[in-house]
Amino acid sequence: MRIITAVIGPNGAGKTTLVNLLTGRLQPDAGRILFAGEEITGWPVPRRVHRGIGRSFQITNIFPRLSVAENVSLAVLSRLGLGRRMWRPFVGLAEVRQEAEALLREVGLQARADAPAGTLSHGDQRLLEIGISLATRPRLLFLDEPTAGLNPGERVAILEKIRALAQDQRVTFVVVEHDMDLVFALAGRIVVLHRGRVLAEGPPGAIRANPQVREVYLGEGEIAAAAAPSRPSLPVPSPAAPTPSGPLAAISPRAPAPAGPVLELQGVDVYYGQSHVLHGLSLRVARGEVVGLLGRNGAGKTTTLRAVMGLTPPRRGVIRCRGTAIAGWPPYEVARLGIGFVPDDRRIFPHLTTRENLELALVGLEGRQGWTVERVYELFPVLRAVDRSPGGALSGGEQKMLAIGRALMAGPELLLLDEPSEGLAPMVIQSLVQVLRSIRELGVTILVADQNAKFARAVIDRCYIIDRGVIRYEGTMAALWEDRETLTRYLAV
Protein backbone atom coordinates (compact mmCIF):
# COMPACT_ATOMS: atom_id res chain seq x y z
CA MET A 1 0.00 0.00 0.00
CA ARG A 2 1.30 3.42 -0.92
CA ILE A 3 1.58 5.96 1.90
CA ILE A 4 -1.29 8.45 1.82
CA THR A 5 -0.25 12.02 2.61
CA ALA A 6 -2.72 14.37 4.31
CA VAL A 7 -2.45 18.16 4.20
CA ILE A 8 -4.20 19.89 7.11
CA GLY A 9 -4.34 23.37 8.56
CA PRO A 10 -6.78 26.10 9.61
CA ASN A 11 -9.01 27.79 7.04
CA GLY A 12 -6.90 30.26 5.05
CA ALA A 13 -3.65 28.34 5.65
CA GLY A 14 -3.13 27.84 1.89
CA LYS A 15 -4.19 24.22 1.42
CA THR A 16 -6.39 24.69 -1.66
CA THR A 17 -3.89 27.24 -3.06
CA LEU A 18 -1.18 24.59 -2.76
CA VAL A 19 -3.31 22.09 -4.69
CA ASN A 20 -4.09 24.72 -7.34
CA LEU A 21 -0.36 25.40 -7.77
CA LEU A 22 0.55 21.73 -8.08
CA THR A 23 -2.28 20.97 -10.53
CA GLY A 24 -1.71 24.06 -12.71
CA ARG A 25 -4.75 26.21 -11.93
CA LEU A 26 -2.36 28.79 -10.46
CA GLN A 27 1.21 29.64 -11.45
CA PRO A 28 3.85 30.37 -8.78
CA ASP A 29 5.60 33.74 -8.61
CA ALA A 30 8.85 32.00 -7.72
CA GLY A 31 10.22 28.52 -7.21
CA ARG A 32 9.97 25.22 -9.12
CA ILE A 33 7.52 22.32 -9.17
CA LEU A 34 8.89 18.85 -9.91
CA PHE A 35 6.87 15.71 -10.67
CA ALA A 36 8.58 12.33 -11.04
CA GLY A 37 11.90 14.14 -11.42
CA GLU A 38 10.66 16.42 -14.21
CA GLU A 39 10.05 20.16 -13.86
CA ILE A 40 6.42 21.04 -14.61
CA THR A 41 6.32 24.61 -13.26
CA GLY A 42 4.93 26.28 -16.37
CA TRP A 43 2.80 23.41 -17.64
CA PRO A 44 -0.91 24.03 -18.27
CA VAL A 45 -3.56 21.90 -16.58
CA PRO A 46 -4.27 19.51 -19.53
CA ARG A 47 -0.60 18.62 -19.91
CA ARG A 48 -0.30 17.84 -16.20
CA VAL A 49 -3.44 15.69 -16.36
CA HIS A 50 -2.05 13.70 -19.29
CA ARG A 51 1.22 13.24 -17.41
CA GLY A 52 -0.66 11.72 -14.47
CA ILE A 53 -1.80 14.44 -12.02
CA GLY A 54 -5.50 14.46 -11.10
CA ARG A 55 -7.69 16.14 -8.53
CA SER A 56 -11.15 16.47 -7.04
CA PHE A 57 -12.59 19.78 -5.90
CA GLN A 58 -13.69 21.26 -2.58
CA ILE A 59 -17.14 21.93 -4.06
CA THR A 60 -18.40 18.91 -6.03
CA ASN A 61 -17.73 19.45 -9.74
CA ILE A 62 -19.88 17.16 -11.89
CA PHE A 63 -22.39 17.45 -14.74
CA PRO A 64 -25.69 17.12 -12.83
CA ARG A 65 -27.93 16.61 -15.89
CA LEU A 66 -25.82 13.86 -17.41
CA SER A 67 -26.07 10.32 -16.14
CA VAL A 68 -23.48 8.88 -13.79
CA ALA A 69 -22.04 6.75 -16.60
CA GLU A 70 -21.91 9.72 -18.98
CA ASN A 71 -19.94 11.77 -16.45
CA VAL A 72 -17.26 9.10 -16.23
CA SER A 73 -17.36 8.40 -19.97
CA LEU A 74 -16.54 12.03 -20.76
CA ALA A 75 -13.30 11.76 -18.79
CA VAL A 76 -12.45 8.47 -20.54
CA LEU A 77 -13.15 10.04 -23.95
CA SER A 78 -10.86 12.96 -23.15
CA ARG A 79 -8.02 10.70 -22.07
CA LEU A 80 -8.35 8.61 -25.25
CA GLY A 81 -8.37 11.72 -27.45
CA LEU A 82 -11.91 11.03 -28.67
CA GLY A 83 -13.60 14.04 -27.13
CA ARG A 84 -13.74 16.04 -30.39
CA ARG A 85 -15.40 13.43 -32.59
CA MET A 86 -18.62 15.34 -33.11
CA TRP A 87 -20.77 12.94 -35.15
CA ARG A 88 -20.15 9.58 -33.52
CA PRO A 89 -22.15 8.76 -30.35
CA PHE A 90 -19.85 7.51 -27.62
CA VAL A 91 -22.39 4.89 -26.52
CA GLY A 92 -21.24 2.87 -29.51
CA LEU A 93 -17.62 2.88 -28.38
CA ALA A 94 -17.22 -0.43 -26.56
CA GLU A 95 -13.88 0.46 -24.98
CA VAL A 96 -15.29 3.64 -23.46
CA ARG A 97 -18.41 1.91 -22.17
CA GLN A 98 -16.47 -0.98 -20.67
CA GLU A 99 -13.95 1.25 -18.94
CA ALA A 100 -16.70 3.47 -17.52
CA GLU A 101 -18.51 0.41 -16.18
CA ALA A 102 -15.30 -0.85 -14.56
CA LEU A 103 -14.64 2.51 -12.91
CA LEU A 104 -18.18 2.68 -11.55
CA ARG A 105 -17.78 -0.80 -10.06
CA GLU A 106 -14.51 0.36 -8.50
CA VAL A 107 -16.16 3.30 -6.69
CA GLY A 108 -19.37 1.40 -5.93
CA LEU A 109 -21.77 3.28 -8.22
CA GLN A 110 -22.52 0.63 -10.84
CA ALA A 111 -26.14 0.35 -9.65
CA ARG A 112 -26.68 4.09 -10.28
CA ALA A 113 -25.04 4.22 -13.71
CA ASP A 114 -28.14 5.46 -15.53
CA ALA A 115 -29.30 7.92 -12.86
CA PRO A 116 -28.86 11.67 -13.44
CA ALA A 117 -25.78 12.69 -11.47
CA GLY A 118 -27.67 15.56 -9.84
CA THR A 119 -30.04 13.11 -8.12
CA LEU A 120 -27.26 11.32 -6.22
CA SER A 121 -26.73 11.96 -2.53
CA HIS A 122 -23.83 14.22 -1.65
CA GLY A 123 -21.73 11.22 -0.64
CA ASP A 124 -22.36 9.42 -3.93
CA GLN A 125 -21.54 12.61 -5.83
CA ARG A 126 -18.19 12.66 -4.03
CA LEU A 127 -17.59 9.05 -5.09
CA LEU A 128 -18.56 9.96 -8.66
CA GLU A 129 -16.02 12.77 -8.69
CA ILE A 130 -13.32 10.33 -7.55
CA GLY A 131 -14.43 8.01 -10.38
CA ILE A 132 -14.12 10.86 -12.89
CA SER A 133 -10.63 11.62 -11.57
CA LEU A 134 -9.61 7.96 -11.82
CA ALA A 135 -10.79 7.89 -15.45
CA THR A 136 -7.77 10.04 -16.35
CA ARG A 137 -5.55 7.25 -14.91
CA PRO A 138 -3.59 9.51 -12.55
CA ARG A 139 -0.37 8.54 -10.86
CA LEU A 140 -0.89 11.30 -8.27
CA LEU A 141 -4.41 12.26 -7.15
CA PHE A 142 -5.26 15.25 -4.96
CA LEU A 143 -8.55 15.02 -3.05
CA ASP A 144 -9.65 18.42 -1.72
CA GLU A 145 -11.86 17.84 1.36
CA PRO A 146 -13.43 14.60 0.05
CA THR A 147 -15.61 14.15 3.14
CA ALA A 148 -16.91 17.74 3.47
CA GLY A 149 -20.63 17.65 4.16
CA LEU A 150 -20.84 13.86 4.51
CA ASN A 151 -22.52 12.03 7.35
CA PRO A 152 -20.47 9.57 9.45
CA GLY A 153 -21.59 6.55 7.42
CA GLU A 154 -20.62 8.19 4.14
CA ARG A 155 -17.27 9.24 5.63
CA VAL A 156 -16.53 5.59 6.44
CA ALA A 157 -17.41 4.59 2.86
CA ILE A 158 -15.09 7.25 1.40
CA LEU A 159 -12.33 6.22 3.82
CA GLU A 160 -12.56 2.56 2.83
CA LYS A 161 -12.68 3.42 -0.86
CA ILE A 162 -9.56 5.60 -0.71
CA ARG A 163 -7.72 2.97 1.32
CA ALA A 164 -8.68 0.24 -1.18
CA LEU A 165 -7.56 2.35 -4.15
CA ALA A 166 -4.22 3.05 -2.48
CA GLN A 167 -3.84 -0.66 -1.70
CA ASP A 168 -3.49 -1.67 -5.35
CA GLN A 169 -0.38 0.54 -5.73
CA ARG A 170 -1.76 2.39 -8.79
CA VAL A 171 -2.38 5.82 -7.31
CA THR A 172 -0.57 8.02 -4.81
CA PHE A 173 -3.07 10.09 -2.82
CA VAL A 174 -2.69 13.53 -1.26
CA VAL A 175 -5.77 14.35 0.83
CA VAL A 176 -6.67 17.86 2.01
CA GLU A 177 -9.06 17.38 4.91
CA HIS A 178 -10.49 18.86 8.14
CA ASP A 179 -11.90 15.59 9.51
CA MET A 180 -9.20 14.62 11.99
CA ASP A 181 -10.61 11.17 12.60
CA LEU A 182 -10.26 10.43 8.89
CA VAL A 183 -6.80 12.01 8.68
CA PHE A 184 -5.33 10.00 11.54
CA ALA A 185 -7.01 6.78 10.38
CA LEU A 186 -5.94 7.14 6.75
CA ALA A 187 -2.68 9.04 6.41
CA GLY A 188 0.81 7.68 6.88
CA ARG A 189 2.27 11.17 6.66
CA ILE A 190 0.74 14.53 7.57
CA VAL A 191 1.80 18.02 6.47
CA VAL A 192 0.46 20.95 8.52
CA LEU A 193 0.20 24.35 6.84
CA HIS A 194 -0.22 27.66 8.67
CA ARG A 195 -0.26 31.06 6.94
CA GLY A 196 1.22 29.64 3.77
CA ARG A 197 4.13 27.86 5.44
CA VAL A 198 4.79 24.29 6.55
CA LEU A 199 4.36 24.32 10.31
CA ALA A 200 5.05 20.61 10.86
CA GLU A 201 5.24 17.34 8.97
CA GLY A 202 5.65 13.73 9.97
CA PRO A 203 3.77 10.58 11.01
CA PRO A 204 0.34 10.91 12.69
CA GLY A 205 1.66 10.27 16.20
CA ALA A 206 4.17 13.11 16.02
CA ILE A 207 1.60 15.52 14.58
CA ARG A 208 -0.98 14.63 17.21
CA ALA A 209 1.53 15.39 19.97
CA ASN A 210 2.82 18.63 18.45
CA PRO A 211 1.75 21.55 20.73
CA GLN A 212 1.99 24.14 17.93
CA VAL A 213 -0.40 22.11 15.78
CA ARG A 214 -2.89 21.80 18.61
CA GLU A 215 -2.75 25.53 19.24
CA VAL A 216 -3.19 26.83 15.66
CA TYR A 217 -5.50 24.11 14.35
CA LEU A 218 -7.47 22.54 17.15
CA GLY A 219 -7.56 25.51 19.54
CA GLU A 220 -7.89 25.10 23.26
CA GLY A 221 -11.02 22.92 23.17
CA GLU A 222 -13.52 21.05 21.09
CA ILE A 223 -16.95 22.21 19.97
CA ALA A 224 -18.41 20.57 23.04
CA ALA A 225 -16.66 23.19 25.16
CA ALA A 226 -18.43 25.86 23.17
CA ALA A 227 -21.76 24.28 24.02
CA ALA A 228 -21.68 25.79 27.51
CA PRO A 229 -23.64 29.04 27.65
CA SER A 230 -21.47 32.14 27.39
CA ARG A 231 -21.98 35.84 26.90
CA PRO A 232 -21.98 36.98 23.27
CA SER A 233 -18.78 38.61 22.14
CA LEU A 234 -20.64 41.66 20.81
CA PRO A 235 -22.54 44.28 22.79
CA VAL A 236 -26.26 43.62 22.62
CA PRO A 237 -28.48 46.73 22.40
CA SER A 238 -31.36 46.77 24.85
CA PRO A 239 -34.77 47.08 23.15
CA ALA A 240 -35.56 50.00 25.43
CA ALA A 241 -32.28 51.80 24.85
CA PRO A 242 -31.65 54.42 22.15
CA THR A 243 -30.35 53.03 18.86
CA PRO A 244 -26.53 53.00 18.98
CA SER A 245 -24.63 54.85 16.30
CA GLY A 246 -21.51 52.73 15.97
CA PRO A 247 -20.84 49.72 13.73
CA LEU A 248 -23.21 47.60 15.79
CA ALA A 249 -26.12 50.01 15.34
CA ALA A 250 -29.39 48.09 15.32
CA ILE A 251 -31.29 47.52 12.12
CA SER A 252 -34.09 50.00 11.61
CA PRO A 253 -37.19 48.52 13.25
CA ARG A 254 -39.73 46.66 11.17
CA ALA A 255 -43.44 47.13 11.46
CA PRO A 256 -44.86 45.28 14.48
CA ALA A 257 -45.09 41.59 13.63
CA PRO A 258 -48.28 39.66 14.22
CA ALA A 259 -48.37 37.06 16.97
CA GLY A 260 -47.40 33.53 16.04
CA PRO A 261 -44.31 31.83 14.60
CA VAL A 262 -41.89 33.62 12.29
CA LEU A 263 -41.97 30.60 9.96
CA GLU A 264 -44.50 27.80 9.63
CA LEU A 265 -44.71 24.92 7.14
CA GLN A 266 -47.82 22.74 7.00
CA GLY A 267 -48.18 19.61 4.85
CA VAL A 268 -45.52 20.65 2.34
CA ASP A 269 -44.90 18.33 -0.63
CA VAL A 270 -41.98 19.07 -2.95
CA TYR A 271 -41.05 17.24 -6.14
CA TYR A 272 -38.02 17.25 -8.44
CA GLY A 273 -39.69 16.28 -11.70
CA GLN A 274 -41.50 13.05 -10.86
CA SER A 275 -39.40 12.41 -7.76
CA HIS A 276 -41.33 13.08 -4.53
CA VAL A 277 -38.78 14.58 -2.10
CA LEU A 278 -40.72 16.16 0.80
CA HIS A 279 -43.79 14.31 2.10
CA GLY A 280 -46.29 16.42 4.05
CA LEU A 281 -43.56 18.22 5.95
CA SER A 282 -44.59 20.48 8.84
CA LEU A 283 -42.44 22.58 11.19
CA ARG A 284 -42.53 25.85 13.15
CA VAL A 285 -39.86 28.39 14.07
CA ALA A 286 -40.77 30.86 16.83
CA ARG A 287 -39.34 34.37 17.07
CA GLY A 288 -35.91 34.41 18.72
CA GLU A 289 -35.30 30.65 18.37
CA VAL A 290 -32.37 28.86 16.81
CA VAL A 291 -33.98 25.74 15.30
CA GLY A 292 -32.06 22.88 13.74
CA LEU A 293 -33.12 20.75 10.79
CA LEU A 294 -30.94 17.67 11.12
CA GLY A 295 -30.50 14.64 8.91
CA ARG A 296 -28.20 12.73 6.61
CA ASN A 297 -27.35 13.84 3.10
CA GLY A 298 -30.30 13.38 0.79
CA ALA A 299 -32.79 13.55 3.67
CA GLY A 300 -34.46 16.74 2.40
CA LYS A 301 -32.82 19.50 4.47
CA THR A 302 -31.67 21.65 1.54
CA THR A 303 -34.95 21.06 -0.30
CA THR A 304 -36.85 22.39 2.73
CA LEU A 305 -34.84 25.61 2.77
CA ARG A 306 -35.17 25.99 -0.99
CA ALA A 307 -38.93 25.56 -0.70
CA VAL A 308 -39.10 28.37 1.85
CA MET A 309 -37.01 30.66 -0.36
CA GLY A 310 -39.11 29.93 -3.47
CA LEU A 311 -36.22 28.23 -5.29
CA THR A 312 -38.08 24.90 -5.36
CA PRO A 313 -41.76 25.76 -4.92
CA PRO A 314 -43.94 23.16 -3.20
CA ARG A 315 -46.60 21.33 -5.16
CA ARG A 316 -48.86 21.18 -2.11
CA GLY A 317 -48.92 22.64 1.38
CA VAL A 318 -48.66 25.99 3.13
CA ILE A 319 -45.60 28.09 3.98
CA ARG A 320 -46.16 31.18 6.14
CA CYS A 321 -43.76 33.91 7.24
CA ARG A 322 -45.16 36.05 10.06
CA GLY A 323 -48.64 34.90 9.07
CA THR A 324 -48.27 35.68 5.36
CA ALA A 325 -48.63 32.72 2.96
CA ILE A 326 -45.53 32.75 0.75
CA ALA A 327 -45.55 29.32 -0.95
CA GLY A 328 -44.78 29.89 -4.62
CA TRP A 329 -43.49 33.44 -4.18
CA PRO A 330 -40.42 34.29 -6.29
CA PRO A 331 -37.18 34.30 -4.26
CA TYR A 332 -36.67 38.07 -4.45
CA GLU A 333 -40.10 38.67 -2.88
CA VAL A 334 -39.31 36.18 -0.11
CA ALA A 335 -36.04 38.02 0.56
CA ARG A 336 -37.84 41.38 0.69
CA LEU A 337 -40.14 39.94 3.35
CA GLY A 338 -37.11 39.57 5.62
CA ILE A 339 -35.74 36.06 5.00
CA GLY A 340 -32.01 35.64 4.34
CA PHE A 341 -30.52 32.48 2.85
CA VAL A 342 -26.95 31.14 3.00
CA PRO A 343 -26.65 28.16 0.60
CA ASP A 344 -24.27 25.29 1.27
CA ASP A 345 -22.13 26.17 -1.78
CA ARG A 346 -21.80 29.83 -0.67
CA ARG A 347 -22.55 31.38 -4.12
CA ILE A 348 -20.34 34.42 -3.69
CA PHE A 349 -19.18 36.51 -6.66
CA PRO A 350 -15.57 35.40 -7.23
CA HIS A 351 -14.44 38.46 -9.19
CA LEU A 352 -15.88 41.03 -6.76
CA THR A 353 -13.97 42.03 -3.63
CA THR A 354 -15.13 41.05 -0.17
CA ARG A 355 -16.53 44.56 0.39
CA GLU A 356 -18.27 44.59 -3.00
CA ASN A 357 -19.91 41.24 -2.28
CA LEU A 358 -21.28 42.70 0.95
CA GLU A 359 -22.38 46.04 -0.48
CA LEU A 360 -24.17 44.35 -3.37
CA ALA A 361 -26.66 42.89 -0.87
CA LEU A 362 -27.89 46.42 -0.08
CA VAL A 363 -29.33 46.84 -3.58
CA GLY A 364 -33.11 46.76 -3.57
CA LEU A 365 -33.71 47.32 0.14
CA GLU A 366 -36.13 50.10 -0.82
CA GLY A 367 -35.33 52.40 2.07
CA ARG A 368 -35.15 49.68 4.73
CA GLN A 369 -31.85 49.87 6.57
CA GLY A 370 -29.75 46.75 6.61
CA TRP A 371 -26.46 45.99 8.30
CA THR A 372 -23.29 47.94 7.53
CA VAL A 373 -20.03 46.46 6.26
CA GLU A 374 -18.36 47.54 9.50
CA ARG A 375 -20.99 45.68 11.48
CA VAL A 376 -20.28 42.48 9.55
CA TYR A 377 -16.56 42.99 10.14
CA GLU A 378 -17.27 43.21 13.87
CA LEU A 379 -18.77 39.73 13.64
CA PHE A 380 -16.09 38.36 11.29
CA PRO A 381 -12.80 40.23 11.93
CA VAL A 382 -10.97 38.00 9.45
CA LEU A 383 -13.00 39.54 6.61
CA ARG A 384 -11.60 42.99 7.38
CA ALA A 385 -8.13 41.70 6.51
CA VAL A 386 -9.34 40.54 3.06
CA ASP A 387 -11.55 43.59 2.41
CA ARG A 388 -10.08 44.20 -1.06
CA SER A 389 -9.40 40.58 -2.01
CA PRO A 390 -11.52 38.94 -4.75
CA GLY A 391 -14.10 36.55 -3.35
CA GLY A 392 -12.63 33.71 -5.39
CA ALA A 393 -9.25 34.16 -3.69
CA LEU A 394 -10.65 33.62 -0.19
CA SER A 395 -10.32 30.34 1.65
CA GLY A 396 -13.35 28.09 2.02
CA GLY A 397 -13.87 29.26 5.59
CA GLU A 398 -13.59 32.93 4.63
CA GLN A 399 -16.09 32.41 1.81
CA LYS A 400 -18.51 30.83 4.29
CA MET A 401 -18.17 33.85 6.57
CA LEU A 402 -18.64 36.19 3.61
CA ALA A 403 -21.82 34.36 2.56
CA ILE A 404 -23.28 34.70 6.06
CA GLY A 405 -22.25 38.35 6.24
CA ARG A 406 -23.80 39.08 2.85
CA ALA A 407 -27.11 37.56 3.98
CA LEU A 408 -27.02 39.72 7.12
CA MET A 409 -26.44 42.90 5.11
CA ALA A 410 -30.13 42.94 4.11
CA GLY A 411 -31.16 42.95 7.77
CA PRO A 412 -33.13 39.68 7.80
CA GLU A 413 -35.56 38.77 10.54
CA LEU A 414 -35.13 35.07 9.73
CA LEU A 415 -31.81 33.58 8.57
CA LEU A 416 -31.70 30.18 6.81
CA LEU A 417 -28.29 28.48 7.00
CA ASP A 418 -27.56 25.40 4.88
CA GLU A 419 -24.69 23.26 6.25
CA PRO A 420 -22.82 26.21 7.82
CA SER A 421 -20.21 23.96 9.51
CA GLU A 422 -19.32 22.07 6.33
CA GLY A 423 -15.63 22.22 5.41
CA LEU A 424 -14.56 24.34 8.39
CA ALA A 425 -11.59 23.69 10.66
CA PRO A 426 -12.36 23.01 14.35
CA MET A 427 -11.23 26.47 15.49
CA VAL A 428 -13.39 28.15 12.85
CA ILE A 429 -16.40 26.08 13.90
CA GLN A 430 -15.87 27.25 17.48
CA SER A 431 -15.83 30.86 16.24
CA LEU A 432 -18.97 30.23 14.17
CA VAL A 433 -20.76 28.97 17.29
CA GLN A 434 -20.05 32.28 19.03
CA VAL A 435 -21.05 34.28 15.95
CA LEU A 436 -24.43 32.54 15.67
CA ARG A 437 -25.08 33.19 19.35
CA SER A 438 -24.30 36.86 18.79
CA ILE A 439 -26.57 37.04 15.73
CA ARG A 440 -29.37 35.48 17.74
CA GLU A 441 -28.85 37.97 20.60
CA LEU A 442 -29.08 40.78 18.06
CA GLY A 443 -32.65 39.74 17.27
CA VAL A 444 -32.30 37.40 14.27
CA THR A 445 -34.25 34.12 14.27
CA ILE A 446 -32.23 31.24 12.75
CA LEU A 447 -33.11 27.95 11.04
CA VAL A 448 -29.98 25.78 10.60
CA ALA A 449 -29.86 22.73 8.33
CA ASP A 450 -26.84 20.64 9.27
CA GLN A 451 -25.79 17.06 9.93
CA ASN A 452 -23.03 17.84 12.44
CA ALA A 453 -24.80 16.95 15.68
CA LYS A 454 -21.98 18.26 17.88
CA PHE A 455 -22.12 21.63 16.15
CA ALA A 456 -25.91 21.65 16.36
CA ARG A 457 -25.78 20.87 20.08
CA ALA A 458 -23.68 24.00 20.61
CA VAL A 459 -26.00 26.43 18.83
CA ILE A 460 -29.63 25.30 18.57
CA ASP A 461 -32.50 25.25 21.05
CA ARG A 462 -34.92 22.88 19.37
CA CYS A 463 -34.57 20.49 16.46
CA TYR A 464 -36.36 18.45 13.86
CA ILE A 465 -34.84 15.31 12.33
CA ILE A 466 -35.78 14.72 8.72
CA ASP A 467 -35.30 11.38 6.96
CA ARG A 468 -36.36 10.67 3.37
CA GLY A 469 -38.43 13.81 3.30
CA VAL A 470 -40.40 13.04 6.48
CA ILE A 471 -40.01 14.59 9.95
CA ARG A 472 -39.05 11.72 12.28
CA TYR A 473 -38.30 13.60 15.50
CA GLU A 474 -39.14 16.93 17.15
CA GLY A 475 -37.82 18.14 20.50
CA THR A 476 -35.13 20.06 22.32
CA MET A 477 -31.50 19.46 21.44
CA ALA A 478 -30.79 18.56 25.06
CA ALA A 479 -33.39 15.79 24.95
CA LEU A 480 -32.12 14.52 21.60
CA TRP A 481 -28.56 14.35 22.88
CA GLU A 482 -29.69 11.96 25.61
CA ASP A 483 -31.60 9.82 23.09
CA ARG A 484 -28.68 7.81 21.72
CA GLU A 485 -30.93 5.40 19.83
CA THR A 486 -32.49 8.21 17.76
CA LEU A 487 -29.10 9.82 17.19
CA THR A 488 -27.65 6.58 15.91
CA ARG A 489 -30.68 5.66 13.78
CA TYR A 490 -31.00 8.96 11.93
CA LEU A 491 -27.65 10.73 12.30
CA ALA A 492 -25.24 7.79 12.75
CA VAL A 493 -23.55 9.57 15.65
Phi, psi and omega in degrees: 000131177286147179290130176268127179261133176249139174248120181234170179156162180295161176303134182089003181287338180113015185295307181293325176299319178300314179297319179297323177293316184287334180262356172098359178289335173234152176250137181287152175279337179204162177095178183230151175239123181245140176225120182054040177082001184244135179285129182235019190308313184265007185289142174285169183302310184301322181293322178293321179298314181293335178278346173121023177248121180235170179202158163247171188245157180299318173257126187310132188235084180229175175262100190294333184271348175273158178289166178302314180295322180294323177302312180291322182298325178300318179293322177295315178303316181297317180296325181277358180076022183255006187292343184254013175277100193285328193251010180242115181294134184290342180298341178272356181270103187299321184294324178291314181299315182294320179292321178298318179298320180295320180293321179293324174296321183295324181261003174081027182243015183300328181287343181252019187303322184267358182282144172301134185300328181291346180268355179289154171295165181300321180296317179292327176296323175297317177296321178298319180296323175296320178298318177299317179297319180292336180296338177277000182053061182285152169267331179230124184234122176266128176245112184266104181050062184295340182254008181300127177081007181265150175281167184305320179296318179292325177299318179298318180297316179296317179302312181294324181292317179296317180298319179294321180292325177288334184295327186276006172071008183277324190233136170265128184254138167238118186249124172263122191205149173257345182283102186292329177298316179294316182301310184287336177278335190255318192276142171265343179215138182234134175246127181253122177258146174209119180054042175080007180234157175281115179277321181199156173207149181155190180290162184305319181300318180291322180291319180299325184271355185286118184294327178295320179297316181297325182288312187275338185252311184269340182075193184271355181196174178267176180301327181303326178294328179286347183289339179291138181302140178212161180287143178296150184285346182252148175296137182253118181292136176286139180302332182271350184275159175298152180294123180293159184252354183279195182298338180262023179304139183292153175295146179302138187295144175276170173298148180307130183275146177292159178295156180114178183292154173293319182225138178215129174244134179227119174057043185277125173247129178232138180238149163249101187065239178265359182272120182274112189259311177252133186242097176057042187284133178226136175201163180224143176232115182275158180300131178088355180278157161246109184251138179255139171247103189253153178162165179289170174299139181083003183283335181121009183296306181297320179299322178298313180294321179294326178294319178297318184281355181084006180283330175227084187299143179288150175278329177217159176107175185238135171235124180238140172239116183051040176088351180267127178287122186239003181302127180091353177296148174292152186304323183293328177288324176297318179296320180295335179287345177113026177248123176256149185226128175245103183288162183292335180261014169073310175056041174278168178268110190293334183265355174267151178288169177304312180297319180295322176300319181289314183293331180298331181291345180280346181294131175087013179286346175054051175086348179277128184285131174257201176281164173259161177300319180298325179293320176296320179294333174295323178286319184237080182303331181297333180290333178298324181288340180244030184307320184257007180277143175299144180303324181290345180269355181283157174289168179301319179294319178295321177296323178297316178298318180297319180296319177293315179298321179296320178295324181288335183302331180277002178065052184288150171274328179234128181246123177260123181242122180256112179051056183294335182272355185296129174075016182255145176291157182306318181295323180291323177297319177299319178295321180296323177303312181294322180296315181295325175297319180293319178298317179297318180294337178275009170101009181263127174278142188230134169243116185250124171258117183205162175241003177273097186295326179293318176296315181299320180301328184281341189236336190256156178268314188223152186219157168239140171254127179248137179218121181054041174079010181234136176288121182256342184207143172218132179170184178285156178293327178298318180291321179297320183297333177276345182266080186295329180297315179293319178302314181292319184295318189251339181240353179054043180276000000 
